Amino acid sequence: MHRFIPTPSHSAVELGPLTVHFYAICILLGAIVAVVMGRRRYVNVGGDKDVITDVAITAIPAGIIGGRLYHVVTSPEAYFGANGHPLNALKIWDGGMGIWGAIALGTLAAFITFRRVERGTSFAIFADSLAPGILIAQAIGRFGNWFNGELFGRPTTLPWGLEIPRDLRPQGFTNFSTFHPTFLYESIWCFASAIALISLSRRRSFQTGNLFILYVALYCAGRCWIEYLRIDEAHHLWGLRLNEWVSTLGLLLSVFTFANREMRARKVRM
């Protein structure tokens, strides 16, 4: 008898008049872990621990807003189409966060705040300190998709397949009951990538800022194959999902930038 991964029967809990959504808890927990890890790593390289908190106050909300904006802009039909409801764009707890928007706006807010509150350390060192923690935050945040029963992959009969209730299955897949748990794949990939970054940073010294660039490369590499598995609605360009193109472009740019910076740093040391 096969034992598959079940989809949680509840995505929220009622606490009196307050509704606590597990999706939001996952994002919040991930953010806390990223701040704690980032503070410790930043202090270890001589930074001020309070800077992490100051930056987080603006970068985390900016990342959430950026992630939501990316999702709404790339999936407008659900909110502004014939059967869309514009106000649903504000319901972040129902799921729908574009990581590229979160990284872009979150990084921009972090850079602006960092330049305002920190004078003795470069932003590149700061970004390197945060990189592993951001991956852990993304790994934890992906479990929010599990609670919401969303963003799963193609049908599968593998033992770790994810059981999806019929009402949550997309059109054309209602006769299938188990799907690839892409939330779990991405979470494992992010955890493994974070461990790799920590291990690499201890074994050798990179050009300042390259650990963050390597984070982008590793995450993009994972998203390339995870996006290939997903079956949720998405815009396509030349046969590929939009996020596949974004992931591939991000991977190529980050790898090129990383290699170029390392080569230039090596020449300087010689």
C-alpha positions as a Markdown table, in Angstrom:
| # | Residue | x | y | z |
|---|---|---|---|---|
| 1 | Met | 0.0 | 0.0 | 0.0 |
| 2 | His | 1.4 | 3.4 | -1.0 |
| 3 | Arg | 1.7 | 6.1 | 1.5 |
| 4 | Phe | 1.7 | 9.5 | -0.1 |
| 5 | Ile | 2.2 | 13.0 | 1.4 |
| 6 | Pro | -1.2 | 14.4 | 2.4 |
| 7 | Thr | -2.3 | 18.0 | 1.9 |
| 8 | Pro | -3.2 | 19.5 | 5.2 |
| 9 | Ser | -6.9 | 19.8 | 5.7 |
| 10 | His | -6.6 | 23.3 | 7.2 |
| 11 | Ser | -4.6 | 26.3 | 6.0 |
| 12 | Ala | -5.5 | 28.5 | 8.9 |
| 13 | Val | -6.6 | 28.5 | 12.5 |
| 14 | Glu | -9.2 | 30.7 | 14.2 |
| 15 | Leu | -8.1 | 32.5 | 17.4 |
| 16 | Gly | -11.3 | 34.3 | 18.4 |
| 17 | Pro | -11.9 | 37.1 | 15.9 |
| 18 | Leu | -8.4 | 36.5 | 14.5 |
| 19 | Thr | -7.6 | 34.2 | 11.6 |
| 20 | Val | -4.0 | 33.0 | 11.5 |
| 21 | His | -2.9 | 31.7 | 8.1 |
| 22 | Phe | -0.2 | 29.0 | 8.1 |
| 23 | Tyr | 1.1 | 30.5 | 4.8 |
| 24 | Ala | 1.8 | 33.8 | 6.6 |
| 25 | Ile | 3.4 | 31.9 | 9.6 |
| 26 | Cys | 5.8 | 30.1 | 7.2 |
| 27 | Ile | 6.9 | 33.4 | 5.7 |
| 28 | Leu | 7.3 | 35.1 | 9.1 |
| 29 | Leu | 9.2 | 32.1 | 10.5 |
| 30 | Gly | 11.5 | 32.1 | 7.5 |
| 31 | Ala | 12.1 | 35.9 | 7.9 |
| 32 | Ile | 13.0 | 35.5 | 11.6 |
| 33 | Val | 15.5 | 32.7 | 10.8 |
| 34 | Ala | 17.1 | 34.8 | 8.0 |
| 35 | Val | 17.5 | 37.7 | 10.4 |
| 36 | Val | 19.0 | 35.6 | 13.2 |
| 37 | Met | 21.4 | 33.8 | 10.8 |
| 38 | Gly | 22.3 | 37.0 | 9.0 |
| 39 | Arg | 23.0 | 38.9 | 12.3 |
| 40 | Arg | 25.4 | 36.1 | 13.5 |
| 41 | Arg | 27.3 | 35.9 | 10.3 |
| 42 | Tyr | 27.5 | 39.7 | 9.9 |
| 43 | Val | 28.9 | 40.1 | 13.4 |
| 44 | Asn | 31.5 | 37.4 | 12.7 |
| 45 | Val | 32.9 | 39.6 | 9.9 |
| 46 | Gly | 33.0 | 42.7 | 12.1 |
| 47 | Gly | 29.6 | 44.2 | 11.3 |
| 48 | Asp | 27.1 | 45.8 | 13.7 |
| 49 | Lys | 24.4 | 43.4 | 14.7 |
| 50 | Asp | 21.8 | 46.2 | 14.9 |
| 51 | Val | 22.2 | 47.0 | 11.2 |
| 52 | Ile | 20.6 | 43.6 | 10.3 |
| 53 | Thr | 17.5 | 44.6 | 12.3 |
| 54 | Asp | 17.4 | 48.1 | 10.9 |
| 55 | Val | 17.6 | 46.7 | 7.3 |
| 56 | Ala | 15.1 | 43.9 | 8.0 |
| 57 | Ile | 12.4 | 46.4 | 9.1 |
| 58 | Thr | 12.3 | 47.8 | 5.5 |
| 59 | Ala | 13.6 | 45.0 | 3.4 |
| 60 | Ile | 11.2 | 42.3 | 4.6 |
| 61 | Pro | 8.0 | 44.3 | 3.9 |
| 62 | Ala | 9.5 | 45.5 | 0.6 |
| 63 | Gly | 10.2 | 41.9 | -0.3 |
| 64 | Ile | 6.7 | 40.8 | 0.4 |
| 65 | Ile | 5.3 | 43.7 | -1.6 |
| 66 | Gly | 7.7 | 43.0 | -4.5 |
| 67 | Gly | 6.8 | 39.3 | -4.5 |
| 68 | Arg | 3.1 | 40.0 | -4.6 |
| 69 | Leu | 3.5 | 42.6 | -7.3 |
| 70 | Tyr | 5.5 | 40.2 | -9.5 |
| 71 | His | 2.8 | 37.6 | -9.1 |
| 72 | Val | -0.1 | 39.9 | -9.8 |
| 73 | Val | 1.6 | 41.5 | -12.9 |
| 74 | Thr | 2.5 | 38.1 | -14.3 |
| 75 | Ser | -0.9 | 36.5 | -13.5 |
| 76 | Pro | -3.3 | 39.5 | -14.0 |
| 77 | Glu | -6.2 | 37.4 | -15.3 |
| 78 | Ala | -7.0 | 36.1 | -11.8 |
| 79 | Tyr | -7.4 | 39.6 | -10.5 |
| 80 | Phe | -8.4 | 41.8 | -13.5 |
| 81 | Gly | -9.7 | 39.3 | -16.0 |
| 82 | Ala | -13.4 | 38.6 | -16.8 |
| 83 | Asn | -13.9 | 36.6 | -13.6 |
| 84 | Gly | -11.2 | 38.3 | -11.6 |
| 85 | His | -11.6 | 40.2 | -8.3 |
| 86 | Pro | -9.1 | 43.1 | -8.0 |
| 87 | Leu | -9.3 | 43.2 | -4.2 |
| 88 | Asn | -8.0 | 39.6 | -4.1 |
| 89 | Ala | -4.6 | 41.0 | -5.1 |
| 90 | Leu | -4.3 | 42.1 | -1.5 |
| 91 | Lys | -5.0 | 38.7 | 0.0 |
| 92 | Ile | -1.4 | 37.6 | 0.3 |
| 93 | Trp | -2.3 | 34.8 | 2.7 |
| 94 | Asp | -4.1 | 32.9 | -0.1 |
| 95 | Gly | -0.7 | 32.4 | -1.8 |
| 96 | Gly | 0.9 | 33.9 | -4.8 |
| 97 | Met | 4.4 | 35.3 | -4.3 |
| 98 | Gly | 6.9 | 35.8 | -7.1 |
| 99 | Ile | 10.3 | 35.3 | -5.7 |
| 100 | Trp | 12.0 | 37.4 | -8.4 |
| 101 | Gly | 9.9 | 40.4 | -7.3 |
| 102 | Ala | 10.7 | 39.7 | -3.7 |
| 103 | Ile | 14.4 | 39.5 | -4.3 |
| 104 | Ala | 14.5 | 42.6 | -6.5 |
| 105 | Leu | 12.5 | 45.0 | -4.3 |
| 106 | Gly | 13.8 | 43.5 | -1.1 |
| 107 | Thr | 17.4 | 43.9 | -2.2 |
| 108 | Leu | 16.8 | 47.5 | -3.3 |
| 109 | Ala | 15.2 | 48.4 | 0.0 |
| 110 | Ala | 18.1 | 46.7 | 1.9 |
| 111 | Phe | 20.7 | 48.6 | -0.1 |
| 112 | Ile | 19.0 | 52.0 | 0.5 |
| 113 | Thr | 18.6 | 51.3 | 4.2 |
| 114 | Phe | 22.1 | 49.9 | 4.5 |
| 115 | Arg | 23.7 | 52.9 | 2.9 |
| 116 | Arg | 21.8 | 55.1 | 5.4 |
| 117 | Val | 22.6 | 53.2 | 8.6 |
| 118 | Glu | 26.0 | 51.7 | 8.0 |
| 119 | Arg | 29.2 | 53.5 | 7.2 |
| 120 | Gly | 32.0 | 51.1 | 8.0 |
| 121 | Thr | 31.2 | 48.0 | 5.9 |
| 122 | Ser | 30.4 | 47.5 | 2.2 |
| 123 | Phe | 27.0 | 46.3 | 1.1 |
| 124 | Ala | 28.7 | 43.3 | -0.6 |
| 125 | Ile | 29.9 | 42.0 | 2.7 |
| 126 | Phe | 26.5 | 42.5 | 4.2 |
| 127 | Ala | 24.8 | 40.6 | 1.3 |
| 128 | Asp | 27.3 | 37.7 | 1.6 |
| 129 | Ser | 26.4 | 37.5 | 5.3 |
| 130 | Leu | 22.7 | 37.2 | 4.5 |
| 131 | Ala | 22.8 | 34.8 | 1.5 |
| 132 | Pro | 22.6 | 31.4 | 3.4 |
| 133 | Gly | 19.8 | 32.7 | 5.7 |
| 134 | Ile | 17.8 | 33.9 | 2.7 |
| 135 | Leu | 17.9 | 30.4 | 1.3 |
| 136 | Ile | 16.7 | 28.9 | 4.6 |
| 137 | Ala | 13.9 | 31.5 | 4.7 |
| 138 | Gln | 12.8 | 30.5 | 1.2 |
| 139 | Ala | 13.0 | 26.8 | 2.2 |
| 140 | Ile | 10.7 | 27.4 | 5.2 |
| 141 | Gly | 8.4 | 29.7 | 3.2 |
| 142 | Arg | 7.7 | 27.1 | 0.6 |
| 143 | Phe | 5.8 | 25.0 | 3.2 |
| 144 | Gly | 3.1 | 27.7 | 3.0 |
| 145 | Asn | 2.3 | 26.3 | -0.5 |
| 146 | Trp | 1.8 | 22.9 | 1.1 |
| 147 | Phe | -0.7 | 24.2 | 3.6 |
| 148 | Asn | -2.5 | 26.0 | 0.7 |
| 149 | Gly | -2.4 | 23.0 | -1.6 |
| 150 | Glu | -0.9 | 24.9 | -4.4 |
| 151 | Leu | 2.0 | 25.1 | -6.9 |
| 152 | Phe | 2.5 | 21.4 | -7.1 |
| 153 | Gly | 3.9 | 19.5 | -10.1 |
| 154 | Arg | 2.9 | 16.9 | -12.6 |
| 155 | Pro | 1.0 | 13.8 | -11.7 |
| 156 | Thr | 3.2 | 11.0 | -10.2 |
| 157 | Thr | 2.8 | 7.7 | -8.4 |
| 158 | Leu | 6.1 | 8.0 | -6.6 |
| 159 | Pro | 6.0 | 7.2 | -2.9 |
| 160 | Trp | 6.5 | 10.8 | -2.0 |
| 161 | Gly | 3.7 | 12.0 | -4.3 |
| 162 | Leu | 1.5 | 14.8 | -2.8 |
| 163 | Glu | -2.2 | 14.0 | -2.5 |
| 164 | Ile | -4.3 | 16.9 | -3.7 |
| 165 | Pro | -8.0 | 17.1 | -3.0 |
| 166 | Arg | -10.2 | 17.1 | -6.1 |
| 167 | Asp | -11.3 | 20.7 | -5.7 |
| 168 | Leu | -7.7 | 21.9 | -5.7 |
| 169 | Arg | -6.7 | 20.1 | -8.9 |
| 170 | Pro | -6.3 | 22.2 | -12.0 |
| 171 | Gln | -8.5 | 21.7 | -15.1 |
| 172 | Gly | -7.4 | 18.7 | -17.0 |
| 173 | Phe | -5.9 | 16.9 | -14.0 |
| 174 | Thr | -9.0 | 16.1 | -12.0 |
| 175 | Asn | -8.6 | 12.4 | -12.5 |
| 176 | Phe | -5.2 | 12.3 | -10.9 |
| 177 | Ser | -4.8 | 12.2 | -7.2 |
| 178 | Thr | -1.1 | 12.5 | -6.5 |
| 179 | Phe | 1.4 | 15.0 | -7.9 |
| 180 | His | 5.1 | 16.0 | -7.6 |
| 181 | Pro | 5.5 | 18.0 | -4.3 |
| 182 | Thr | 7.5 | 20.8 | -5.9 |
| 183 | Phe | 7.2 | 22.8 | -2.6 |
| 184 | Leu | 9.3 | 20.0 | -1.0 |
| 185 | Tyr | 11.8 | 19.8 | -3.9 |
| 186 | Glu | 12.4 | 23.5 | -3.7 |
| 187 | Ser | 12.7 | 23.4 | 0.1 |
| 188 | Ile | 15.3 | 20.6 | 0.0 |
| 189 | Trp | 17.2 | 22.4 | -2.8 |
| 190 | Cys | 17.3 | 25.6 | -0.7 |
| 191 | Phe | 18.4 | 23.9 | 2.4 |
| 192 | Ala | 21.1 | 22.0 | 0.5 |
| 193 | Ser | 22.2 | 25.2 | -1.2 |
| 194 | Ala | 22.5 | 27.1 | 2.1 |
| 195 | Ile | 24.7 | 24.3 | 3.5 |
| 196 | Ala | 26.8 | 24.5 | 0.4 |
| 197 | Leu | 27.3 | 28.2 | 0.7 |
| 198 | Ile | 28.2 | 28.0 | 4.4 |
| 199 | Ser | 30.7 | 25.2 | 3.7 |
| 200 | Leu | 32.3 | 27.0 | 0.7 |
| 201 | Ser | 32.6 | 30.3 | 2.7 |
| 202 | Arg | 34.5 | 28.4 | 5.4 |
| 203 | Arg | 36.8 | 26.6 | 3.0 |
| 204 | Arg | 37.9 | 29.4 | 0.8 |
| 205 | Ser | 37.6 | 33.2 | 0.4 |
| 206 | Phe | 35.6 | 34.6 | -2.5 |
| 207 | Gln | 35.7 | 38.0 | -4.0 |
| 208 | Thr | 33.5 | 40.2 | -1.8 |
| 209 | Gly | 29.9 | 39.9 | -2.9 |
| 210 | Asn | 30.4 | 36.7 | -4.8 |
| 211 | Leu | 28.7 | 34.5 | -2.2 |
| 212 | Phe | 25.5 | 36.4 | -2.8 |
| 213 | Ile | 25.9 | 36.0 | -6.5 |
| 214 | Leu | 26.5 | 32.3 | -6.0 |
| 215 | Tyr | 23.3 | 32.2 | -4.0 |
| 216 | Val | 21.4 | 33.6 | -7.0 |
| 217 | Ala | 23.0 | 31.1 | -9.3 |
| 218 | Leu | 22.2 | 28.1 | -7.1 |
| 219 | Tyr | 18.6 | 29.2 | -6.6 |
| 220 | Cys | 18.1 | 29.8 | -10.3 |
| 221 | Ala | 19.5 | 26.4 | -11.2 |
| 222 | Gly | 17.0 | 24.8 | -8.9 |
| 223 | Arg | 14.1 | 26.8 | -10.1 |
| 224 | Cys | 14.9 | 25.8 | -13.7 |
| 225 | Trp | 14.0 | 22.2 | -13.2 |
| 226 | Ile | 11.3 | 22.8 | -10.6 |
| 227 | Glu | 9.4 | 25.2 | -12.9 |
| 228 | Tyr | 9.6 | 22.5 | -15.6 |
| 229 | Leu | 7.6 | 20.2 | -13.3 |
| 230 | Arg | 4.9 | 22.7 | -12.3 |
| 231 | Ile | 1.4 | 22.6 | -13.9 |
| 232 | Asp | -0.2 | 25.7 | -12.3 |
| 233 | Glu | -1.4 | 28.4 | -14.7 |
| 234 | Ala | 1.5 | 30.6 | -16.1 |
| 235 | His | 2.3 | 32.7 | -19.1 |
| 236 | His | 4.4 | 30.9 | -21.7 |
| 237 | Leu | 6.9 | 32.3 | -24.1 |
| 238 | Trp | 8.2 | 30.1 | -27.0 |
| 239 | Gly | 6.9 | 27.0 | -25.2 |
| 240 | Leu | 8.4 | 27.6 | -21.8 |
| 241 | Arg | 6.9 | 29.1 | -18.7 |
| 242 | Leu | 7.9 | 32.7 | -18.0 |
| 243 | Asn | 9.6 | 31.8 | -14.8 |
| 244 | Glu | 11.7 | 29.2 | -16.7 |
| 245 | Trp | 13.1 | 32.0 | -18.8 |
| 246 | Val | 13.7 | 34.2 | -15.8 |
| 247 | Ser | 15.4 | 31.4 | -14.0 |
| 248 | Thr | 17.6 | 30.5 | -17.0 |
| 249 | Leu | 18.5 | 34.2 | -17.6 |
| 250 | Gly | 19.3 | 34.7 | -13.9 |
| 251 | Leu | 21.5 | 31.5 | -13.9 |
| 252 | Leu | 23.5 | 32.6 | -16.9 |
| 253 | Leu | 24.0 | 36.2 | -15.7 |
| 254 | Ser | 25.0 | 35.1 | -12.2 |
| 255 | Val | 27.4 | 32.4 | -13.3 |
| 256 | Phe | 29.0 | 34.8 | -15.8 |
| 257 | Thr | 29.3 | 37.6 | -13.2 |
| 258 | Phe | 30.6 | 35.2 | -10.6 |
| 259 | Ala | 33.3 | 33.7 | -12.9 |
| 260 | Asn | 34.3 | 37.1 | -14.2 |
| 261 | Arg | 34.7 | 38.6 | -10.8 |
| 262 | Glu | 36.7 | 35.7 | -9.5 |
| 263 | Met | 39.0 | 35.7 | -12.5 |
| 264 | Arg | 39.7 | 39.5 | -12.1 |
| 265 | Ala | 40.3 | 39.0 | -8.3 |
| 266 | Arg | 42.7 | 36.2 | -9.1 |
| 267 | Lys | 44.7 | 38.4 | -11.5 |
| 268 | Val | 45.0 | 41.1 | -8.9 |
| 269 | Arg | 46.3 | 38.6 | -6.3 |
| 270 | Met | 48.9 | 37.4 | -8.8 |
